[in-house]
């Protein structure tokens, strides 16, 4: 029997989610107990781990930080293989978007230079993004992005391989 390897789910959210809400979401999403999860701001992880014994292993480990541009928050979630079996990358993004009424950008199997954006209503589109000076800005997408009328709609993105 092959075990699924640990993996990471990283992405950008249009909504900055308070840490307590993020923690509740992750516990519910992965169906784990509180002691199996660490959630902390990326700038404070070392401080959060200061009193944790070095041999402690978390089933899920999430760091987040404020983002700029079209996104309010960046997140990185590391998960054990058993949790990846429960909730894959796409399902995680869909649940996050629905729970927080946000659009979520993540990468999986898209062509280079493109990203998947999950909308709060469950819709999915491909998008191209520029990252400059710490700002992440969408400049084209295969469908309109709610609240971002300046993002050009370009169905041709689907043909990029």
Backbone as JSON, one array per atom type, in Angstrom:
{
  "sequence": "XXXXXXXXXXXXXXXXXXXXXXXXXXXXXXXXXXXXXXXXXXXXXXXXXXXXXXXXXXXXXXXXXXXXXXXXXXXXXXXXXXXXXXXXXXXXXXXXXXXXXXXXXXXXXXXXXXXXXXXXXXXXXXXXXXXXXXXXXXXXXXXXXXXXXXXXXXXXXXXXX",
  "N": [[0.84, -1.18, 0.0], [0.59, 2.16, -0.9], [1.49, 5.13, 0.64], [0.16, 8.4, 0.84], [2.1, 11.24, 0.3], [3.22, 13.86, 2.48], [2.16, 17.21, 1.97], [1.77, 20.56, 0.64], [-0.52, 23.28, 0.78], [-0.8, 26.2, -0.69], [-1.72, 29.61, -1.11], [-3.57, 32.54, -2.17], [-5.85, 34.83, -0.77], [-8.77, 36.81, -1.19], [-9.79, 37.88, 1.04], [-8.86, 38.88, 4.28], [-8.51, 36.72, 6.8], [-9.35, 36.41, 10.16], [-7.22, 35.02, 12.69], [-8.39, 33.2, 14.59], [-10.77, 32.41, 13.27], [-9.65, 31.24, 11.01], [-8.29, 29.1, 12.17], [-10.49, 27.59, 13.22], [-11.73, 26.91, 10.8], [-9.71, 25.29, 9.57], [-9.53, 23.15, 11.39], [-12.13, 22.07, 11.13], [-12.2, 21.57, 8.35], [-10.19, 19.62, 7.89], [-10.84, 17.76, 9.78], [-9.56, 17.34, 12.31], [-8.04, 17.21, 15.61], [-7.56, 19.85, 18.02], [-4.9, 19.86, 19.1], [-3.43, 18.88, 17.01], [-2.87, 20.83, 15.22], [-1.17, 23.74, 14.16], [-1.42, 27.17, 13.95], [-0.34, 30.23, 12.77], [0.87, 33.62, 12.49], [3.07, 34.42, 9.87], [5.29, 35.97, 10.58], [5.59, 35.43, 13.24], [6.09, 32.77, 13.81], [8.38, 31.44, 14.89], [8.34, 32.42, 17.49], [5.83, 31.4, 18.3], [6.45, 28.72, 18.38], [8.3, 28.47, 20.35], [7.87, 27.37, 22.98], [7.12, 24.82, 22.4], [7.74, 21.39, 22.46], [10.54, 19.96, 20.71], [10.1, 17.5, 19.49], [7.46, 17.36, 18.81], [4.99, 16.82, 16.39], [2.96, 18.28, 14.03], [-0.17, 17.61, 12.51], [-1.25, 19.34, 10.7], [-0.03, 22.47, 9.63], [-0.12, 25.82, 9.62], [0.73, 28.88, 8.19], [0.27, 32.37, 7.85], [-0.03, 35.56, 6.23], [-0.38, 39.08, 5.71], [-1.37, 40.3, 2.54], [-0.83, 42.15, -0.54], [-2.25, 44.17, -3.15], [-4.49, 42.62, -5.35], [-5.22, 40.85, -3.45], [-5.79, 40.01, -0.03], [-4.62, 38.36, 1.79], [-2.09, 35.92, 2.27], [-1.5, 32.43, 2.41], [-0.02, 29.48, 3.76], [-0.23, 26.1, 4.01], [0.79, 23.25, 5.48], [0.35, 19.77, 5.23], [-0.16, 16.48, 6.57], [0.07, 13.36, 4.79], [-2.26, 11.79, 5.17], [-4.2, 13.71, 5.59], [-4.19, 15.05, 3.18], [-5.28, 13.07, 1.66], [-7.89, 13.19, 2.54], [-8.77, 15.79, 1.88], [-8.2, 17.34, -1.03], [-6.05, 19.63, -2.89], [-7.59, 21.32, -4.62], [-10.2, 21.01, -3.54], [-9.74, 22.03, -1.01], [-9.24, 24.76, -1.59], [-11.76, 25.41, -2.66], [-13.45, 25.0, -0.44], [-12.38, 26.92, 1.32], [-12.87, 29.34, -0.08], [-15.7, 29.3, -0.19], [-16.39, 29.23, 2.55], [-15.4, 31.67, 3.53], [-16.38, 33.61, 1.84], [-14.8, 34.54, -0.26], [-12.48, 35.1, -3.02], [-10.1, 32.76, -4.13], [-6.8, 32.18, -4.96], [-4.79, 29.67, -6.34], [-2.24, 27.23, -7.14], [-1.89, 24.36, -9.23], [-2.11, 22.21, -11.5], [-1.9, 23.85, -13.68], [-0.96, 25.45, -16.8], [2.38, 26.87, -17.14], [2.72, 30.08, -15.64], [0.05, 30.57, -15.3], [-2.79, 30.56, -13.07], [-5.2, 29.01, -10.91], [-8.32, 30.33, -10.0], [-10.65, 30.25, -7.51], [-13.93, 31.08, -7.05], [-16.18, 32.65, -4.68], [-18.71, 31.59, -5.04], [-18.2, 29.09, -5.95], [-17.46, 28.94, -8.57], [-14.92, 28.57, -11.11], [-11.9, 29.7, -12.54], [-9.25, 30.44, -14.87], [-6.31, 32.39, -14.43], [-4.0, 35.1, -15.06], [-1.21, 36.57, -13.5], [0.59, 39.31, -12.12], [3.44, 39.86, -10.14], [4.85, 42.2, -8.19], [6.94, 44.25, -6.29], [5.93, 43.2, -3.87], [3.23, 43.1, -4.37], [0.41, 41.41, -5.56], [-1.22, 41.1, -8.49], [-3.95, 40.5, -10.51], [-4.15, 40.33, -14.03], [-5.4, 39.28, -16.23], [-8.1, 37.05, -17.01], [-10.09, 34.07, -17.48], [-12.75, 34.55, -17.2], [-15.01, 37.04, -15.85], [-13.88, 38.51, -12.79], [-15.44, 38.82, -9.79], [-15.88, 42.03, -8.44], [-13.53, 42.99, -9.49], [-13.33, 44.74, -11.96], [-11.34, 45.72, -13.6], [-9.75, 43.65, -14.45], [-8.82, 42.05, -17.31], [-10.82, 40.11, -19.48], [-10.01, 37.12, -20.99], [-10.44, 34.63, -22.98], [-8.62, 33.16, -24.38], [-6.63, 32.29, -22.67], [-7.2, 29.72, -21.9], [-6.19, 28.15, -23.89], [-3.48, 28.03, -23.6], [-0.68, 26.07, -23.22]],
  "CA": [[0.0, 0.0, 0.0], [1.35, 3.4, -1.01], [0.96, 6.23, 1.45], [0.24, 9.73, 0.26], [3.15, 12.06, 0.92], [2.84, 15.17, 3.02], [2.16, 18.22, 0.9], [1.41, 21.9, 1.08], [-1.54, 24.04, 0.06], [-0.56, 27.62, -0.5], [-2.57, 30.41, -1.97], [-3.9, 33.92, -1.85], [-7.27, 35.04, -0.52], [-9.21, 38.21, -1.29], [-10.23, 38.3, 2.37], [-7.98, 38.62, 5.41], [-9.29, 35.94, 7.76], [-8.78, 36.44, 11.51], [-6.57, 33.75, 13.05], [-9.32, 32.28, 15.25], [-11.64, 31.86, 12.23], [-8.81, 30.36, 10.18], [-8.08, 27.89, 12.97], [-11.74, 26.79, 13.21], [-11.89, 26.37, 9.45], [-8.76, 24.2, 9.33], [-9.95, 22.0, 12.21], [-13.32, 21.49, 10.48], [-11.87, 21.13, 7.0], [-9.4, 18.39, 7.9], [-11.37, 16.83, 10.78], [-8.5, 17.01, 13.26], [-8.15, 17.78, 16.95], [-6.81, 21.09, 18.21], [-3.47, 19.66, 19.34], [-2.79, 18.45, 15.76], [-2.8, 21.98, 14.33], [-0.56, 25.0, 14.56], [-1.74, 28.29, 13.07], [0.33, 31.42, 13.26], [1.33, 34.62, 11.53], [4.39, 34.05, 9.36], [6.32, 36.72, 11.3], [5.65, 35.02, 14.64], [6.15, 31.31, 13.93], [9.44, 31.06, 15.83], [7.82, 32.73, 18.83], [4.76, 30.45, 18.59], [7.02, 27.38, 18.6], [9.33, 28.55, 21.4], [7.6, 26.48, 24.12], [6.66, 23.52, 21.9], [8.86, 20.43, 22.4], [11.03, 19.76, 19.35], [9.64, 16.25, 18.9], [6.03, 17.46, 18.47], [4.69, 16.88, 14.96], [1.58, 18.71, 13.79], [-0.78, 17.04, 11.3], [-1.39, 20.5, 9.81], [0.76, 23.6, 10.09], [-0.52, 26.92, 8.75], [1.2, 30.24, 8.4], [-0.43, 33.34, 7.01], [0.48, 36.93, 6.29], [-1.15, 40.04, 4.93], [-0.91, 40.44, 1.15], [-1.17, 43.43, -1.15], [-2.72, 44.06, -4.53], [-5.86, 42.1, -5.42], [-5.39, 39.85, -2.4], [-5.61, 40.54, 1.32], [-3.96, 37.38, 2.66], [-1.4, 34.76, 1.71], [-1.45, 31.35, 3.39], [0.73, 28.25, 3.47], [-0.7, 25.05, 4.89], [1.43, 21.95, 5.3], [-0.52, 18.72, 5.76], [0.26, 15.09, 6.46], [-0.55, 12.65, 3.68], [-3.63, 11.34, 5.49], [-5.1, 14.85, 5.43], [-4.27, 15.28, 1.74], [-6.24, 12.07, 1.17], [-9.24, 13.64, 2.91], [-9.1, 17.04, 1.21], [-7.12, 17.68, -1.96], [-5.74, 21.06, -3.06], [-8.74, 22.03, -5.2], [-11.3, 21.01, -2.57], [-9.35, 22.96, 0.05], [-9.49, 26.12, -2.09], [-13.21, 25.58, -2.78], [-14.0, 25.16, 0.91], [-11.91, 28.21, 1.85], [-13.61, 30.4, -0.78], [-17.1, 29.26, 0.23], [-16.5, 29.54, 3.98], [-15.07, 33.05, 3.84], [-16.93, 34.53, 0.85], [-13.62, 35.15, -0.88], [-11.9, 34.36, -4.14], [-8.85, 32.15, -3.7], [-5.88, 31.81, -6.03], [-3.84, 28.62, -5.99], [-1.65, 26.57, -8.29], [-1.9, 22.9, -9.17], [-1.61, 21.62, -12.75], [-2.09, 24.83, -14.74], [0.24, 25.76, -17.59], [3.23, 27.88, -16.49], [2.27, 31.47, -15.71], [-1.39, 30.69, -15.01], [-3.24, 30.13, -11.76], [-6.64, 28.78, -10.78], [-9.01, 31.17, -9.03], [-11.95, 29.72, -7.09], [-14.79, 32.17, -6.6], [-16.97, 32.32, -3.49], [-19.88, 30.8, -5.44], [-17.73, 27.8, -6.44], [-16.96, 29.05, -9.94], [-13.48, 28.4, -11.25], [-11.37, 30.29, -13.76], [-7.8, 30.57, -14.97], [-5.92, 33.8, -14.4], [-2.6, 35.47, -15.14], [-0.96, 37.51, -12.41], [1.9, 39.95, -11.98], [3.88, 40.09, -8.77], [5.89, 43.23, -8.19], [7.01, 45.03, -5.05], [5.06, 42.6, -2.86], [1.82, 43.21, -4.77], [-0.07, 40.38, -6.48], [-2.32, 41.73, -9.24], [-4.45, 39.77, -11.68], [-4.3, 41.21, -15.18], [-6.27, 38.64, -17.21], [-8.77, 35.85, -16.51], [-10.98, 33.48, -18.48], [-14.1, 35.05, -16.93], [-14.93, 38.18, -14.94], [-13.63, 38.27, -11.37], [-16.3, 39.74, -9.07], [-15.22, 43.12, -7.73], [-12.3, 43.42, -10.17], [-13.67, 45.01, -13.35], [-10.14, 46.06, -14.37], [-9.09, 42.43, -14.93], [-9.23, 41.78, -18.68], [-11.31, 38.75, -19.76], [-9.28, 36.57, -22.13], [-10.71, 33.19, -23.14], [-7.43, 32.54, -24.96], [-5.8, 31.69, -21.63], [-7.49, 28.27, -21.85], [-5.43, 27.45, -24.93], [-2.05, 28.01, -23.26], [-0.23, 24.74, -22.73]],
  "C": [[0.89, 1.25, 0.0], [0.68, 4.48, -0.17], [1.13, 7.54, 0.71], [1.29, 10.52, 1.03], [2.55, 13.35, 1.48], [2.96, 16.19, 1.89], [1.81, 19.58, 1.49], [0.36, 22.52, 0.18], [-1.25, 25.51, 0.32], [-1.43, 28.4, -1.47], [-2.72, 31.83, -1.46], [-5.4, 34.04, -1.72], [-7.6, 36.52, -0.64], [-9.67, 38.74, 0.06], [-9.17, 37.95, 3.4], [-8.82, 37.96, 6.5], [-8.62, 36.02, 9.13], [-8.28, 35.04, 11.92], [-7.54, 32.76, 13.7], [-10.27, 31.63, 14.24], [-10.88, 30.89, 11.34], [-8.58, 29.04, 10.9], [-9.32, 27.0, 12.97], [-11.97, 26.14, 11.86], [-10.98, 25.16, 9.23], [-9.11, 22.96, 10.15], [-11.14, 21.29, 11.57], [-12.97, 20.87, 9.14], [-11.16, 19.77, 7.0], [-9.89, 17.37, 8.93], [-10.31, 16.37, 11.77], [-8.77, 17.68, 14.6], [-7.25, 19.01, 17.08], [-5.32, 20.91, 18.4], [-2.71, 19.22, 18.08], [-2.53, 19.61, 14.81], [-2.04, 23.13, 14.97], [-0.93, 26.03, 13.51], [-1.05, 29.51, 13.64], [0.71, 32.36, 12.14], [2.75, 34.28, 11.13], [5.52, 34.76, 10.11], [6.51, 36.27, 12.74], [5.81, 33.53, 14.85], [7.2, 30.88, 14.95], [8.98, 31.3, 17.27], [6.73, 31.74, 19.24], [5.29, 29.07, 18.94], [8.01, 27.34, 19.77], [9.1, 27.54, 22.52], [7.09, 25.11, 23.69], [7.86, 22.57, 21.85], [9.24, 20.12, 20.95], [10.52, 18.48, 18.7], [8.14, 16.26, 18.55], [5.89, 17.61, 16.95], [3.22, 17.25, 14.81], [1.08, 18.06, 12.51], [-0.98, 18.13, 10.25], [-0.71, 21.69, 10.46], [0.48, 24.74, 9.14], [0.13, 28.22, 9.17], [0.45, 31.15, 7.44], [0.24, 34.7, 7.16], [-0.44, 37.82, 5.45], [-0.53, 40.14, 3.54], [-1.35, 41.81, 0.64], [-1.56, 43.21, -2.6], [-4.17, 43.61, -4.53], [-6.17, 41.11, -4.31], [-5.07, 40.46, -1.04], [-4.75, 39.63, 2.19], [-3.28, 36.32, 1.83], [-1.37, 33.7, 2.8], [-0.63, 30.19, 2.84], [0.29, 27.22, 4.49], [0.03, 23.76, 4.54], [0.56, 20.88, 5.94], [0.12, 17.35, 5.6], [-0.49, 14.44, 5.3], [-1.98, 12.21, 3.95], [-4.63, 12.48, 5.33], [-5.25, 15.21, 3.96], [-5.22, 14.27, 1.1], [-7.68, 12.5, 1.44], [-9.69, 14.83, 2.08], [-7.95, 17.4, 0.28], [-7.03, 19.2, -2.13], [-6.95, 21.84, -3.58], [-9.89, 22.11, -4.2], [-10.99, 21.97, -1.42], [-9.66, 24.4, -0.38], [-10.99, 26.39, -2.2], [-13.85, 25.79, -1.42], [-13.63, 26.5, 1.52], [-12.73, 29.34, 1.24], [-15.05, 30.47, -0.3], [-17.25, 29.71, 1.69], [-16.33, 31.03, 4.26], [-15.6, 34.06, 2.81], [-15.85, 35.27, 0.1], [-13.33, 34.48, -2.22], [-10.5, 33.95, -3.71], [-8.04, 31.75, -4.92], [-4.96, 30.71, -5.51], [-3.3, 28.01, -7.27], [-1.68, 25.07, -8.11], [-1.29, 22.34, -10.46], [-1.8, 22.56, -13.94], [-0.81, 24.95, -15.58], [1.07, 26.82, -16.87], [2.69, 29.29, -16.71], [0.78, 31.67, -15.44], [-1.69, 30.1, -13.64], [-4.72, 29.82, -11.82], [-7.17, 29.73, -9.71], [-10.37, 30.53, -8.78], [-12.73, 30.9, -6.54], [-15.64, 31.71, -5.42], [-18.17, 31.44, -3.83], [-19.49, 29.42, -5.99], [-17.24, 27.82, -7.87], [-15.44, 28.96, -9.96], [-13.03, 29.01, -12.56], [-9.85, 30.26, -13.71], [-7.46, 32.05, -15.0], [-4.41, 33.94, -14.55], [-2.37, 36.59, -14.14], [0.45, 38.07, -12.52], [2.2, 40.1, -10.5], [5.05, 41.05, -8.82], [5.81, 44.02, -6.9], [6.05, 44.52, -3.98], [3.58, 42.68, -3.17], [1.5, 42.1, -5.77], [-1.32, 40.91, -7.17], [-2.69, 40.86, -10.43], [-4.56, 40.74, -12.84], [-5.15, 40.59, -16.29], [-6.86, 37.38, -16.59], [-9.73, 35.35, -17.58], [-12.44, 33.87, -18.28], [-13.96, 36.23, -15.98], [-14.68, 37.74, -13.49], [-14.48, 39.28, -10.61], [-15.5, 40.77, -8.27], [-13.94, 43.62, -8.37], [-12.58, 43.68, -11.65], [-12.45, 45.34, -14.23], [-9.4, 44.84, -14.91], [-9.68, 42.06, -16.29], [-9.69, 40.32, -18.81], [-10.66, 38.28, -21.06], [-9.49, 35.06, -22.18], [-9.5, 32.46, -23.72], [-6.5, 31.92, -23.93], [-6.0, 30.18, -21.56], [-6.66, 27.48, -22.84], [-3.94, 27.38, -24.65], [-1.7, 26.65, -22.71], [1.2, 24.82, -22.34]]
}
